[in-house]
Amino acid sequence: MITTGKTTAKYKLNEKLRYIRDVLPFIEKHLAEELTPESIAGRHFVSTSQLYRDFYACTGHSVKEYIRKRRISNACEKIKSSDLSLAIIAEESGLQTQQAFHKLFKSIVGMTPLEYRQSDTYYYFYPFDISSVSLAVKVGTETIPECATTRFYDSCLIGIEDKAVASLVEITGRVFGRNGKQIGNQFCYEVMAEQANNNTSIGKTDFYATCVVNYNEPEINEAWNYLYNTWLSTSMFEESESAYFEEYIFPNRKEGNALSPCKLKLYLPVKKRKQEQHITITTVPEMTFLIARESGYNAERKASEKVMAYLQEYHPLLIRNAQRFYVCVSDDVCGCGIECGSGFKLSNNNDLKITHIPAGRYAVLPDDRLGDICMGAAKMELWLANNAIPHENTPVFAVYETLNGKYDNEHIRMKIYKRLKNDKNG
């Protein structure tokens, strides 16, 4: 049930977490001063432990980690766009010594401040936007008990989870589920029921980001989209290699009664991110894509299906050999395409266009989370504005590149591009 793409969060921030709306600008205002979780908690009349929990749930960052990254991000802007000495920048970063500044800078950015000033790489940690929060997310160790797995197959994907859970003869413990491997035209959903009286094994323990939603299809899909595309993209975590799960929560059931679930708990396996995102300014060669554009609901899917339908009929080999794909969203119009080469000829088809991306200098933001392109575009535009980088008045676009001909998340790389002005001085 994990999907990628643009999503509109429909949940309201939990009332008890709303004070985080005031915490974030307070942190921003006092970054150059001494700032501790204890002083922030006291200022907002909560305990330090509650602040830690709630800040984590909203932002995906610990309070200390967030403060450190925002300070270094501000320092990065000054290093690139001002003539201030590194000593003054260190002093204005809220750190007590220049040595502490250099140590923290290198641990976050991966290079010294001087190396950063001389490079074409840019680091920017964005102030958190509380308006994008739709669910409180808990991060921590969770144990999945030993379970008996039942694989349920059906030719229809819609509602397969309900049918799979209903097929269980008896439910006496916890119940989990996840998508299984499709066989032919048969979709698969795996239901895992906790084994009764299982006192010999505690199951598998791993690190997860979790949240709980009402049990209905739209809310579940929205929650997965938010967790995977929005929360993960802005948190200090990345997806780990472990499998995701969904846990079915039943209302006050009696022993042996198979009632309909009332809620679903989502388990996304995560680990602390090894590397921070860097925007690189680099020269990019010309790229050519065959593109369709659509607007409205499911625009991205409709545009991509239009391109694939045309190629299946006229150029099936291009699909087989394709490695790079194009996505651009601008003014509610989504363009999707496939790299076709500069010599590609298009037959009479008014719905498709050949688009040449000119060679030149581009700002490039790699995104290993394959998140929402609109979010990536917003990050890029904010970074350009804050760093006063001269750029062309053309939309941000994304290119997805497959590795080894495989199309799972592990073998796809996404980069977001923004064309810059050729004259470095604007």
NORMOJO-V679975 format. One record per pair of residues at least 12 apart in sequence whose C-alpha atoms are under 10 Angstrom apart, sorted by the first residue. I is the first residue (numbers start at 1). J is the second residue. Records with the same first field share a line. If there is no record, write none. Layout:
I: J / J
//
This chain:
1: 157 / 161 / 178 / 179 / 217 / 220 / 221 / 222 / 223 / 224 / 225 / 246
2: 178 / 179 / 220 / 221 / 222 / 223 / 224 / 225 / 226 / 227 / 228 / 229 / 244 / 268
3: 221 / 222 / 224 / 225 / 226 / 228 / 229 / 371
4: 224 / 225 / 226 / 228 / 229 / 230 / 369 / 370 / 371 / 372 / 373
5: 225 / 226 / 228 / 229 / 230 / 298 / 300 / 301 / 370 / 371 / 372 / 373 / 374 / 375
6: 225 / 226 / 229 / 230 / 298 / 300 / 329 / 371 / 372 / 373 / 374 / 375
7: 221 / 222 / 223 / 224 / 225 / 226 / 229 / 230 / 372 / 374
8: 132 / 134 / 222 / 225 / 226
9: 131 / 132 / 133 / 134 / 135 / 219 / 222 / 223 / 225 / 226 / 230
10: 133 / 134 / 135 / 218 / 219 / 222 / 223 / 226
11: 133 / 134 / 135 / 136 / 213 / 219 / 222 / 223
12: 131 / 133 / 134 / 135 / 136
13: 58 / 130 / 131 / 132 / 133 / 134 / 135 / 136
14: 58 / 133 / 134 / 135 / 136
16: 54
17: 50 / 51 / 53 / 54 / 55 / 57 / 58 / 136
18: 54 / 58 / 130
19: 44 / 45 / 46 / 51 / 54 / 55
20: 44 / 51 / 54 / 55 / 58 / 59 / 130
21: 58 / 128 / 129 / 130 / 131
22: 44 / 130
23: 40 / 41 / 43 / 44 / 51 / 55
24: 40 / 55 / 59 / 63 / 66 / 67 / 127 / 128 / 129 / 130
25: 127 / 128
26: 40 / 43 / 44
27: 40 / 63 / 66 / 67 / 70 / 127
28: 67 / 70 / 71 / 127 / 128
30: 67 / 94
31: 67 / 68 / 70 / 71 / 74 / 92 / 93 / 94 / 95
32: 71 / 74 / 90 / 91 / 92 / 93 / 94 / 95
33: 91 / 92 / 93 / 94 / 95 / 96
34: 93 / 94 / 95 / 96
35: 64 / 67 / 94 / 95
36: 48 / 63 / 64 / 67
37: 49 / 51 / 52 / 62 / 63 / 64 / 67
38: 51 / 52
40: 63
51: 63
52: 64
53: 137 / 138 / 139
54: 136 / 137 / 138
55: 136 / 137
56: 136 / 137 / 138 / 139 / 235 / 236
57: 133 / 135 / 136 / 137 / 138 / 139 / 209 / 210 / 211 / 231
58: 128 / 129 / 130 / 132 / 133 / 134 / 135 / 136 / 137 / 138 / 231 / 235
59: 128 / 129 / 130 / 132 / 133 / 136 / 137 / 231 / 232 / 234 / 235 / 236
60: 128 / 136 / 137 / 138 / 139 / 209 / 231 / 232 / 233 / 234 / 235 / 236 / 237
61: 128 / 139 / 234 / 235 / 236 / 237
62: 235 / 236
65: 236
66: 125 / 126 / 127 / 128 / 235 / 236
67: 94 / 127
68: 93 / 94 / 95 / 101 / 104 / 105 / 108 / 125
69: 104 / 105 / 108 / 109 / 124 / 125 / 126 / 127
70: 93 / 124 / 125 / 126 / 127 / 128
71: 90 / 92 / 93 / 94 / 95 / 101 / 104 / 105 / 125
72: 89 / 90 / 93 / 94 / 101 / 102 / 104 / 105 / 106 / 108 / 109 / 113 / 123 / 124 / 125
73: 93 / 105 / 108 / 109 / 122 / 123 / 124 / 125 / 126 / 127
74: 89 / 92 / 93 / 123 / 124 / 125 / 126 / 386
75: 88 / 89 / 90 / 91 / 92 / 93 / 101 / 105 / 113 / 123 / 124
76: 89 / 105 / 109 / 113 / 116 / 117 / 122 / 123 / 124 / 125 / 387
77: 89 / 117 / 122 / 123 / 124 / 383 / 386 / 387 / 388
78: 117 / 387
79: 113 / 114 / 116 / 117 / 118
80: 113 / 116 / 117 / 118 / 119 / 120 / 121 / 122 / 387 / 388
81: 117 / 386 / 387 / 388 / 389
82: 387
86: 98 / 101 / 102 / 113 / 114 / 117
87: 99 / 101 / 102
89: 101 / 113
90: 102 / 105 / 113
101: 113
102: 114
107: 275
108: 123 / 274 / 275 / 276
109: 121 / 122 / 123 / 124 / 275 / 276 / 277 / 278
110: 123 / 275 / 276 / 278
119: 280 / 281
120: 278 / 279 / 280 / 281 / 282 / 363
121: 278 / 279 / 280 / 281 / 282 / 363 / 364
122: 277 / 278 / 279 / 280 / 281 / 363 / 364 / 365 / 383 / 387
123: 276 / 277 / 278 / 279 / 280 / 383
124: 276 / 277 / 278 / 279 / 379 / 380 / 382 / 383 / 386 / 387
125: 234 / 276 / 277 / 278 / 379 / 383
126: 234 / 379 / 382 / 383
127: 234
128: 234 / 235
129: 234
132: 226 / 230 / 231
133: 226 / 227 / 230 / 231
134: 222 / 223 / 226 / 227 / 230 / 231
135: 210 / 211 / 212 / 213 / 223 / 226 / 227 / 231
136: 210 / 211 / 212 / 227 / 231
137: 208 / 209 / 210 / 211 / 212 / 227 / 231 / 266
138: 208 / 209 / 210 / 211 / 212 / 267
139: 207 / 208 / 209 / 210 / 211 / 237 / 267 / 268 / 269 / 270 / 271
140: 206 / 207 / 208 / 209 / 210 / 269 / 270
141: 205 / 206 / 207 / 208 / 209 / 210 / 269
142: 204 / 205 / 206 / 207 / 208 / 209 / 210 / 267 / 269
143: 202 / 203 / 204 / 205 / 206 / 207 / 208
144: 174 / 175 / 176 / 192 / 194 / 202 / 203 / 204 / 205 / 206 / 245 / 247
145: 173 / 174 / 175 / 176 / 192 / 193 / 194 / 195 / 198 / 201 / 202 / 203 / 204 / 205
146: 174 / 192 / 193 / 194 / 195 / 196 / 198 / 199 / 200 / 201 / 202 / 203 / 204
147: 173 / 174 / 175 / 176 / 191 / 192 / 193 / 194 / 195 / 196 / 198 / 203
148: 175 / 191 / 192 / 193 / 194 / 195 / 196
149: 175 / 176 / 177 / 190 / 191 / 192 / 193 / 194 / 195
150: 164 / 165 / 167 / 168 / 177 / 189 / 190 / 191 / 192 / 193
151: 164 / 177 / 178 / 179 / 180 / 181 / 187 / 188 / 189 / 190 / 191 / 192
152: 164 / 165 / 167 / 179 / 180 / 186 / 187 / 188 / 189 / 190 / 191
153: 180 / 181 / 182 / 183 / 185 / 186 / 187 / 188 / 189 / 190
154: 182 / 183 / 185 / 186 / 187 / 188 / 189
155: 182 / 183 / 184 / 185 / 186 / 187 / 188
156: 185 / 186 / 187 / 188
157: 186 / 187 / 188 / 189
158: 187 / 217
159: 217
160: 179 / 187 / 188 / 189 / 190
161: 177 / 178 / 179 / 188 / 189 / 190 / 191 / 217
162: 189 / 260 / 261
163: 189
164: 177 / 188 / 189 / 190 / 191
165: 177 / 189 / 190 / 191 / 192 / 193 / 248 / 258 / 259 / 260 / 261
166: 258 / 259 / 260
167: 191 / 258
168: 191 / 192 / 193 / 258
169: 256 / 257 / 258
170: 193 / 255 / 256 / 257 / 258 / 259
171: 193 / 194 / 195 / 196 / 250 / 253 / 254 / 255 / 256 / 257 / 258 / 259
172: 193 / 194 / 195 / 196 / 197 / 253 / 254 / 255 / 256 / 257 / 258
173: 193 / 194 / 195 / 196 / 197 / 255 / 256
174: 192 / 193 / 194 / 195 / 196 / 247 / 248 / 249 / 250
175: 191 / 192 / 193 / 194 / 195 / 246 / 247 / 248 / 249 / 250 / 261
176: 190 / 191 / 192 / 193 / 194 / 245 / 246 / 247 / 248 / 249 / 264 / 265 / 266 / 267
177: 189 / 190 / 191 / 192 / 193 / 244 / 245 / 246 / 247 / 248 / 266
178: 190 / 191 / 192 / 243 / 244 / 245 / 246 / 247
179: 191 / 244 / 245 / 246
190: 245
191: 245 / 246 / 247 / 248
192: 245 / 246 / 247
193: 247
206: 240 / 242 / 243 / 269 / 270 / 271
207: 240 / 242 / 267 / 268 / 269 / 270 / 271 / 272
208: 239 / 240 / 242 / 244 / 245 / 266 / 267 / 268 / 269 / 270 / 271
209: 227 / 228 / 231 / 232 / 237 / 239 / 244 / 266 / 267 / 268 / 269 / 270 / 271
210: 227 / 245 / 246 / 265 / 266 / 267 / 268 / 269 / 270
211: 223 / 224 / 227 / 246 / 264 / 265 / 266 / 267 / 268
212: 246 / 247 / 248 / 249 / 263 / 264 / 265 / 266 / 267
213: 249 / 262 / 263 / 264 / 265 / 266
214: 249 / 261 / 262 / 263 / 264 / 265
215: 248 / 249 / 250 / 260 / 261 / 262 / 263 / 264 / 265
216: 261 / 262 / 263 / 264
219: 264
220: 246 / 263 / 264 / 265 / 266
223: 265 / 266
224: 266 / 267 / 268
225: 371 / 372
226: 371 / 372
227: 266 / 267 / 268
228: 268 / 369 / 370 / 371 / 372
229: 369 / 370 / 371 / 372 / 373 / 375
230: 369 / 371 / 372 / 375
231: 371
232: 268 / 270 / 369 / 371
233: 367 / 368 / 369 / 370 / 371 / 372 / 375 / 376
234: 371 / 375
235: 272 / 273
236: 270 / 271 / 272 / 273 / 274 / 275 / 276
237: 269 / 270 / 271 / 272 / 273 / 274 / 275 / 276
238: 268 / 269 / 270 / 271 / 272 / 273 / 274 / 275 / 368 / 369
239: 268 / 269 / 270 / 271 / 272 / 273 / 368 / 369
240: 268 / 269 / 270 / 271 / 272 / 273
241: 269 / 270 / 271 / 410
242: 268 / 269 / 270 / 271
243: 267 / 268 / 269 / 270
244: 266 / 267 / 268 / 269 / 270
245: 265 / 266 / 267 / 268 / 269
246: 264 / 265 / 266 / 267 / 268
247: 261 / 263 / 264 / 265 / 266 / 267
248: 260 / 261 / 262 / 263 / 264 / 265 / 266
249: 261 / 262 / 263 / 264 / 265
250: 262 / 263 / 264
251: 263
277: 365 / 366 / 367 / 368
278: 364 / 365 / 366 / 367
279: 362 / 363 / 364 / 365 / 366 / 380 / 383 / 415 / 416 / 417
280: 362 / 363 / 364 / 365 / 366 / 417
281: 361 / 362 / 363 / 364 / 365 / 417 / 418 / 419 / 420
282: 360 / 361 / 362 / 363 / 364 / 419 / 420
283: 359 / 360 / 361 / 362 / 363 / 364 / 419 / 420 / 422
284: 357 / 358 / 359 / 360 / 361 / 362 / 363 / 364 / 417 / 419
285: 357 / 358 / 359 / 360 / 361 / 362
286: 341 / 342 / 356 / 357 / 358 / 359 / 360
287: 324 / 326 / 339 / 340 / 341 / 342 / 355 / 356 / 357 / 358 / 359
288: 326 / 337 / 338 / 339 / 340 / 341 / 342 / 343 / 344 / 354 / 355 / 356 / 357 / 358
289: 324 / 325 / 326 / 336 / 337 / 338 / 339 / 340 / 341 / 342 / 344 / 353 / 354 / 355 / 356 / 357
290: 307 / 311 / 325 / 326 / 335 / 336 / 337 / 338 / 339 / 340 / 341 / 344 / 345 / 346 / 352 / 353 / 354 / 355 / 356
291: 303 / 304 / 306 / 307 / 325 / 326 / 327 / 328 / 334 / 335 / 336 / 337 / 338 / 339 / 340 / 351 / 352 / 353 / 354 / 355
292: 304 / 305 / 306 / 307 / 308 / 327 / 334 / 335 / 336 / 337 / 338 / 350 / 351 / 352 / 353 / 354 / 355
293: 306 / 307 / 327 / 328 / 329 / 333 / 334 / 335 / 336 / 337 / 351 / 352 / 353
294: 306 / 329 / 332 / 333 / 334 / 335 / 336 / 351
295: 329 / 330 / 331 / 332 / 333 / 334 / 335
296: 332 / 333 / 334
297: 332
298: 334
299: 329 / 332 / 333 / 334 / 335 / 336
300: 327 / 328 / 329 / 333 / 334 / 335 / 336 / 337
301: 334 / 335 / 336
302: 334 / 335 / 336
303: 327 / 333 / 334 / 335 / 336 / 337 / 351 / 352
304: 325 / 326 / 327 / 334 / 335 / 336 / 337 / 338
305: 336 / 337
306: 336 / 337 / 351 / 352
307: 319 / 336 / 337 / 338 / 351 / 352 / 353
308: 337 / 338
310: 347 / 349 / 351 / 352
311: 338
314: 346 / 347
318: 338 / 339 / 340 / 341
319: 338 / 339 / 340
320: 405
321: 339 / 340 / 405
322: 338 / 339 / 340 / 401 / 402 / 405
323: 338 / 339 / 340 / 399 / 400 / 401 / 402 / 403 / 404 / 405 / 406 / 407 / 412
324: 337 / 338 / 339 / 340 / 399 / 400 / 401 / 402 / 403 / 412 / 413 / 414
325: 337 / 338 / 339 / 340 / 398 / 399 / 400 / 401 / 402 / 414
326: 338 / 339 / 397 / 398 / 399 / 400 / 401 / 414 / 415 / 416
327: 373 / 396 / 397 / 398 / 399 / 400 / 416
328: 373 / 374 / 377 / 395 / 396 / 397 / 398 / 399 / 416 / 417
329: 373 / 374 / 377 / 395 / 396 / 397 / 398
330: 374 / 377 / 394 / 395 / 396 / 397
331: 395
335: 352 / 397
336: 397 / 398 / 399
337: 352 / 353 / 354 / 355 / 399
338: 354 / 399 / 400
339: 354 / 355 / 356 / 399
340: 354 / 355
341: 354 / 356
342: 354 / 355 / 356
357: 419
358: 419
359: 419
360: 419 / 420 / 421 / 422
361: 391 / 417 / 418 / 419 / 420 / 421 / 422 / 423 / 424
362: 391 / 392 / 416 / 417 / 418 / 419 / 420 / 421 / 422
363: 380 / 384 / 389 / 391 / 396 / 415 / 416 / 417 / 418 / 419 / 420
364: 380 / 396 / 397 / 398 / 415 / 416 / 417 / 418 / 419
365: 377 / 379 / 380 / 398 / 414 / 415 / 416 / 417 / 418
366: 398 / 399 / 413 / 414 / 415 / 416 / 417
367: 398 / 400 / 413 / 414 / 415 / 416
368: 409 / 410 / 411 / 412 / 413 / 414 / 415
369: 409 / 410 / 412 / 413 / 414
370: 398 / 400 / 409 / 412 / 413 / 414 / 415
371: 414
373: 396 / 397 / 398 / 414 / 415 / 416
374: 396 / 397 / 398
376: 396 / 397 / 398 / 415 / 416 / 417
377: 395 / 396 / 397 / 398 / 416 / 417 / 418
378: 396
379: 416
380: 396 / 416 / 417 / 418
381: 395 / 396 / 418
384: 418 / 420
388: 426
389: 420 / 421 / 424 / 425 / 426
390: 419 / 420 / 421 / 422 / 423 / 424 / 425 / 426
391: 418 / 419 / 420 / 421 / 422 / 423 / 424 / 426
392: 418 / 419 / 420 / 421 / 422 / 426
393: 418 / 419 / 420 / 421
394: 418 / 419 / 420
395: 417 / 418 / 419
396: 416 / 417 / 418 / 419
397: 415 / 416 / 417 / 418 / 419
398: 414 / 415 / 416 / 417 / 418
399: 413 / 414 / 415 / 416 / 417
400: 412 / 413 / 414 / 415 / 416
401: 413 / 414 / 415
402: 414
//
